[in-house]
Amino acid sequence: MVTDCTGMLHRIYLTAIVISYALFPPRPENFRHIRKGAAEHIAVRGDNIRFYMTDLDRAINREGELRLLFPGCFALAAPLLLFRLKRNGFSNCRALLTAEGVFLSASR
């Protein structure tokens, strides 16, 4: 019973962080990143949310597509993530609720 409560609190915490970074993007920091292949998606864990939400271009693959999975995130964050994508100039933006969490896809 305790693990269910802890898991739910963790999901609420992740969703709150994603929503806050979607509305108020963090300031950029100097990070090096490697672009992924075409078919891969990036699973954004709790410690990587700030990294990808600071600059969404970090998640773009070689074909100009963005594919991010926010595991454990509630659907409440999806419209705000779509808002952030559109505001940054992405097109073909989609947010899907999967069994793992919210999956974002977009293209440049």
C-alpha positions in Angstrom: 0.0 0.0 0.0 2.9 2.4 0.8 4.5 1.8 -2.6 1.2 2.7 -4.4 1.1 6.1 -2.6 4.8 6.7 -3.2 4.4 5.9 -6.9 1.4 8.2 -7.2 3.3 11.0 -5.4 6.2 10.5 -7.8 4.0 10.7 -10.8 2.4 13.9 -9.5 5.8 15.4 -8.8 7.0 14.5 -12.4 3.9 16.0 -13.9 4.2 19.2 -11.9 7.9 19.6 -13.0 7.0 19.0 -16.7 4.1 21.5 -16.5 6.2 24.1 -14.8 9.1 23.7 -17.4 6.6 23.8 -20.3 5.2 27.1 -19.1 8.4 28.6 -17.7 11.4 27.1 -19.6 14.6 26.9 -17.6 17.6 28.9 -18.6 20.0 27.2 -21.0 23.1 25.6 -19.6 26.1 24.3 -21.5 25.6 20.6 -22.2 26.9 18.4 -24.9 24.4 16.1 -26.5 24.4 13.3 -29.1 21.6 13.1 -31.6 19.8 9.8 -31.7 18.9 7.7 -34.7 15.6 8.1 -36.7 13.5 5.3 -35.1 14.5 5.9 -31.5 12.6 7.9 -28.9 14.1 9.4 -25.8 12.7 8.4 -22.4 12.9 11.5 -20.3 13.5 10.5 -16.7 13.1 12.8 -13.7 16.7 13.9 -13.7 16.7 14.7 -17.5 13.5 16.8 -17.6 15.4 20.1 -17.2 18.0 19.1 -19.8 15.4 18.5 -22.6 12.9 21.2 -21.6 15.6 23.9 -21.6 16.2 23.4 -25.3 13.9 21.0 -27.2 16.3 21.0 -30.1 18.5 18.6 -28.1 15.9 15.9 -28.7 15.7 16.3 -32.5 17.1 13.4 -34.4 18.9 13.6 -37.8 15.6 13.6 -39.7 14.4 16.6 -37.9 11.9 14.7 -35.7 11.4 15.1 -32.0 10.2 12.0 -30.1 10.1 12.2 -26.3 8.5 9.9 -23.8 7.8 11.2 -20.3 7.3 8.0 -18.3 4.9 8.3 -15.4 3.6 11.7 -16.5 -0.1 12.3 -16.3 -2.2 13.5 -19.4 -2.7 16.8 -17.7 0.7 17.9 -19.0 0.0 17.1 -22.6 -1.7 20.3 -23.7 1.0 22.4 -22.1 3.7 20.4 -23.8 2.0 20.9 -27.1 1.8 24.6 -26.4 5.5 24.7 -25.8 6.3 22.8 -29.0 4.1 25.1 -31.1 5.7 28.1 -29.5 9.1 26.9 -30.4 8.2 26.4 -34.1 7.5 22.7 -34.3 4.9 21.3 -36.6 3.0 18.0 -36.7 2.9 18.1 -32.9 1.2 15.1 -31.2 0.8 14.1 -27.6 -0.2 10.5 -27.0 -1.1 8.9 -23.7 0.6 5.5 -23.5 0.8 2.9 -20.8 4.2 4.3 -19.9 3.3 8.0 -19.9 3.0 10.9 -22.3 4.7 10.5 -25.7 5.4 13.6 -27.7 6.2 13.7 -31.4 6.8 16.7 -33.7 9.0 17.7 -36.6 10.9 20.8 -37.7 
